[in-house]
Amino acid sequence: MKYENLYDRTEPVEPPRRILFHISHFGKGGTETSLLAWLKTLDRKLFAPGVSVSYPTDELTFWRAHSLPDDVPVHVLAASKWMNALHARRRQGKQRAHLKLLHKVLTYCVIRPLAGVRFRQVAREYDLVCDFDFSLRHLAGSGNLPWFGVSHFSLATRLADKSARHIARRVKQYGRYNALAVLTPDMLREARELIAGQRPHVVELPNVIDVDALRVKARAPIERPAETFIVSVARLDEGQKDHKTLLRAFAQVRAQRLSAADLVLIGEGSDQAALEQLAVELGIRACVHFLGFCSNPFPYIRQAEMLVLSSRYEGFGMVLGEAMALGTPVISTDCPTGPRDLLDGGKAGLLVPPGDVDEMARAIERLHTDTALRRTLVQNALKKVAGFAPESANQRMLTLALQISGRDGPSAIAWDESVSTVASR
């Protein structure tokens, strides 16, 4: 079977395959952004997507009003107030010890079983299930439907500090899926080593980057925060995003008068106050702009001198691809597991060691001063993101859907290396 021919088959794929995506709850992170991109991109001649969420959130209401396609039904499993009130308090960090215990008991003994019943009812109307954040591991494989799960981060990094017993239990849970999808070639290698020939089979399924749609959004008017500026779009979470390294590198660049650009941080999170205080201590608070969450950050990305991602670890690094699509040069830490693949080993953007203030400062200075380098990086970046366009994404999803449904070959899955090879082009 040749991957390239699936999308252009002469026989009709009728009716459209009904695919149910599940996510525990909607927030404002990259996982939600990538899910929304899939929902918008899937060809309705081939797919009829729906979404289920375990818990309702304010962010779900926001995304339904702004980004969720109107033809995508949303099924809330724990819709009753008594089922989601404690979950909402936990997300806000307002649970005391006794409420945490009550929440755990209710979740495992009452809410999860009831939500499972509701999910099975909903799933009867679909042909396959995509567990987009592995939050349905306890139900995977049920309903006589093909299932696949999506890993948005390095499995090796996530399981690095876990016991052998925990890892074995998690691998056993993965075995309930027909397939496990990962975002990058490096994640594919890691996952295959972890699974070691057992179920599920692992396939590369990168995120969607719709260049044309991004450019339309990027034309929206904004009030520029500064005449020239560097931008970073990431949740203000030091456990992953490491803005402190970026602030210190930016302070170094300003102190050496290598650039007069300001720094714009787009995102919200629990570490904002600490980052603002660090900016004060570094003497750069006046030229660092905390804009908070922005549903359309693309005008800022397009008008920025560069985009910098300072993460300790990433999955795909969606914001890097979005900046590349808009012609904005990028700098990223060379962290597991997405940036190096996405930036083509440094040909489509500069890579610096995680946590290295001096190297990040030097990279910022290089992009400010080397016009030829900027031009080369942007040209290479545009070529790279072309491989993640909607047509390619639909081809990949159709390949996966047909194979786990047993439509291609005698077994439920008949993988060959062409799937991963084409997906990484």
N, C-alpha and C positions, 0 to 999 in steps of 0.2 A: 504494500500500500504506500503510495507517495503522498506525503502531506500536502504538497502544493496543489494537488488536483482535487482535494476534497471540496473546497469552496465552489469550484466551477463544475461540479458534477452535472451530467446531463439529466439524470433522474431527479425528480423533485424531492425535497425534504419536506414532506407534508404529513400532518399539520406541523406547525412550528413546535419545537420541543419545549415543553413547559418546565422551566428551571426555577427552583425555589432557593434563593440565597438566604442564609441565616446569619445573623450577628447578634451577640448578646444584647447590646444596646448601642444607640447612636451617641457619639460624642463629636469632637471637632478635630480628630486626628487623621493621620494618613491612611489608616485602614478604611475609615468611612469615605475618605476622598477617592480611594481606588475603587471601592464598591460602587459609588455613584458614577464613576467613569464607566464601569462595566454596564450598569443599568442603562446608561444613555447610549452606549456604543453598540450593544447587541442588535444585530439585524433582525427586525421583527418578522421577516420572512422565514427566518431560521429558528428564532427563539421567542418565547413568551415568558418574560421574567416576572417573578414575584419576590417579595421580601418578608421574612418573619423576624421579629425581634422578641427577645425574652421579656424585656422591660421597656416601658415608655419613658422618654426623657424630654426635657425642653428642647434639646438639640434635635431630636426626631421631629418635633413640631416645626422647628426652624427649617430643617432640610426638606421637609414635605412642602413647605411654602416656597422654597427657593430653588431646589435642585432636583428633587426626586421627580422623574417623569410621571405625568398624569396617568399613563396607562399601566403603571406598576402598582398592583395591590400590596398593601402593607398589613400584615397580620401580627397583632400584639398578643403574645401568649399569656403573660401575667398582667392582664389589663385591669383587673379589679384593684382598687386603692389599697386594700389590705395586703395584696400580694406584692406590691411594688414600693410601699411607703418606706420600709426599712432599707431596701436597696437604694432608694434615693438619698436617704440620710447617710448611708455608707459612702456613696460617691461624693457627698459634701464634706466628709470627714467628721461627722457629728455624732457618730455612734460611740457610746461608752461601753465598758466591758460587758455589762449585763445585756445590752441591746445587741452586741455582736454575737453573744451566745444564743440569744433568742432568734436572731436572724439566721444563724447557721442551722439551728434545729428546724425552723420553719422551712428554710430553703430545701433541705435534704429530705425532710419527712412529709412536707405538704406541698409547697409551691412547685418544686421540680416535678413531682409525679403528676400534678394537675396540668402543668404547662406541657408535659410530655404527652398527655392525652390530647390536649388541644393541638399540639404540633402534628400528631399522627392524623388527626382529622383534616388539618389543612393540607398535609402532604399528599393525601389521596387525590388531590386535584392537579398534581404535578407528575412529571416523568422522571426527574432526577433532582437531587439535593446537593447544593454546594454549602458546606459548613465553612463560612468565610473567616471564622476566627477560632475554630475548634471548640466552641462552647457547647456543642451537642455531642461530645465524645461518648457520653453515656447512652445516646440513642442511635449512634451511627450504625448504618446497615439495616435498620428496621424499616418496616413498611413495604418490603419486597421491592425497593427502589435502589437504583445505583446511587452511591454517595461519593463525593470527593471533598477533601478538606484543603484549605489553603493556609500555608505557613508564610507569614509576612516578615519573619525574622529568622536569623540563623538558628537552626535547631541545636547546633553544637554550642553556641553561646548561651542559649536559654537553658540547656541541660548541663552546662559545664560544672556547676557546683552541686549537682544532685547525686544522690547515692545510686549505686548499681541497681538496687531494688526499684527505686523510683523510675529510672530510665527504662528498665525492663517493663514496668507497668505501663509507661507511656507508649512504648513501641507496641505493646499488645493492644492498646487502645487504637493506635493508628491502623492496626490490622483489620479493624472493623470497616474501614473505608475501602472502596474499590480502587481509589487512587489518591495520592497526596500530591498537591501542586505547590511548587515553589517558584520564586520570582527571578532568580538569577542562576547562571551556570555554577557559581561557587556554592550556592545553597543546594543545587542539584547534587553536586559531588558529596557534600556533607550528608545530605539526607540519604543518599544511596549507601554510604558507608554505615550510617546508623541503622538503617533497615536491614542491610546485609542479605539481600535476596528474599526476604520475607514479604508478605503482604503488608501494606499496599505497594503497588508499583508507584514510582515517583516520576513526575513529568514537570518540565519547566513551563510555566504559564505567567509570563511577565505582565506587569500592569499596562493599561492602555494610556497612550499619550496622543490625544487628538489635537494636532498642531493647528488646524484651521479654527477649531472651536476656541482654543486658548487665545489665538490672536484676536478673535472677535472680542472676547472678554477683556483683553489687555488694552483695548482702545477706549475703555470707559474713562471718563474724566476723573481726575483726582487733584487734590491740593498737594503739591509737592512738599514734603517735609523739610527739604533743603535743596539748594541749587544743585549740588551733586551729592550722591549718597550710595553707600553699600547697603545691601539688604540681606537679612536672614529671616526665613519663614520657618518657624519650628515652635513646638510647644515649649514653654519655659519650665523645663524639667531637667535639672542638672544630672539626674541619674542616667539619662541617655544623651541629652542634647549638648551639654557642656558649653553653655554660653560664656562661662567664666574665662575659658581659654580664648574665645573670640574677643571678649571685652579687653583682656590684657594685651592681645595682639594688636587690636585697634588702638589702644592707648600708646603702644610702642610706636606704631606708624605715625600717630599724631605728634608724639613727643619729638620724633626725628624730622618732623615737617615734611614727610614723604608724600602726604596727601592732605587736601583740605576737605575731603568728603566727610559727611556725617555718617552715622550708623543707624539704620532703621531695623528694629526688631518687631516682627509681626507674629503674634501668638500670645497665648495667655497660659498661666500655670501657677502652681503654688510657690515657685521660686522667684517670682517677679520682684518682690520686695528686697530679697537678698541681692539680686542682680542690680537693682537700682542703687542700693547702698554701695556695692562694689564700684559702680560707675562714679559715684561721688568720691570714693576713696582714691580712685585712679585719676581724678581731676578731669573726667570727660563727660560728666553728666549733661552739660549743656549741649553737647553734640551727639547724644544718644537718644533716640526717639522710641519709646515703647508705645506702639500703636494698638496693642491688644489683638484680639481675634478679628480677622477680616475675611468675609465670605468670598471676596474677589480680590486676592492679593496680586493678581497678574499685572495690572497697570504699574504697580510699584516695582515688580520684578522687571518689567520691560524697560522702565525708565532708570533703573539702577545702573551704576557703573559695573557692578558684579554682584553675584549672590554667593554667600558663604554658608556652608553647612559644617558645623563643628562637632558632630555627633561622636559618641564613644562606640556606638554600634547602630546599624541600620538594616532594613530589609532590602527594599528596592531604591529608596531615596527619591521618592516621587517628585519632590520639589526641585531636585536637580534636573530631572527630565523636563519639567515644565519650563524652567529657566532656559535650558538648552533649546527648546522649541521656540522660545521667544527671542533668541539671538543674544541672550545675556551671558557673558562668560562666567564660569563657576569655579569655585574652590571648594574642595571637600576633604575632610579627614579620610585617610585610607583605612577605614574601619570595616569590620565584618558587617555585611557581606556584599552590599550592593554597589557602593560608589565606584570601586575599581572596574567592575564589569560595565556599569553604565557609562563611565568616562573613558572606556576603551583603554584602560591601563595608563591614563594620563594624556592621551592624544586629544580628548574632547573636553578636558578640564584639568586643573591642577590638583594634585593629590599631596596632602601633607600628613605626617604622622599624628595620630590622635594625641591631644593634650600638649602638643609642641607649640608653645607661644612664639618662639623665634621663627620657626619655619612658616607658621601661618602669617606672621608679619611680613616675612620676605615674599611670600606668595602674593599677598595683597599689593605690595610695592611693585612686583613684577607686572601684574595685570594693569596697574595704573600707568606704568611707564613704557611698556613694550607693546606698541601698536600692532606690529607684525604678529606677535604671539597671540594677542587677542583675536585678530582676524583668523588665524589658523585654527584656534580652538573653537571658535564659533562655527566655522565651516565644517569641521569634523563633527561637532555636536549635532548639527542639523542632519548630517548623513546618518548618524547613529540613531537619533530618535525616529527617523523615518521607518525603522523596523518595528516600531511599537504602534503604528497607525491602526485605525479602526478595522480596516480590511484584514490586516494580519491578525489582529486580536480575534476577529470572528472566525478566521480559519483555525486558530489554535483551539478556541472553545468548541468548535464543531468537531474537530479531531477527537478531543477528549470526550465529548458527549457521546459520539458514535461508538467509540471504543469501550467505554465503561457500560454502555447499553447493550454490548454484544452484537452490534450491527456490522462489525468488520472483522471477520475471521471466526474460527470455530470456538475460541475461548472468549471469556468476558473481556480480556485485555490481551492484545497482541502487540506489544511495544516494539519499536525499532528505533535505532539511534537517529533516524531522520527527523523525528519529532523534536528532539532536543536541539539538534543541529540547526534546523530552520528557525526554531523559536529564539535562538540566541543571535541570529544574524542582525 
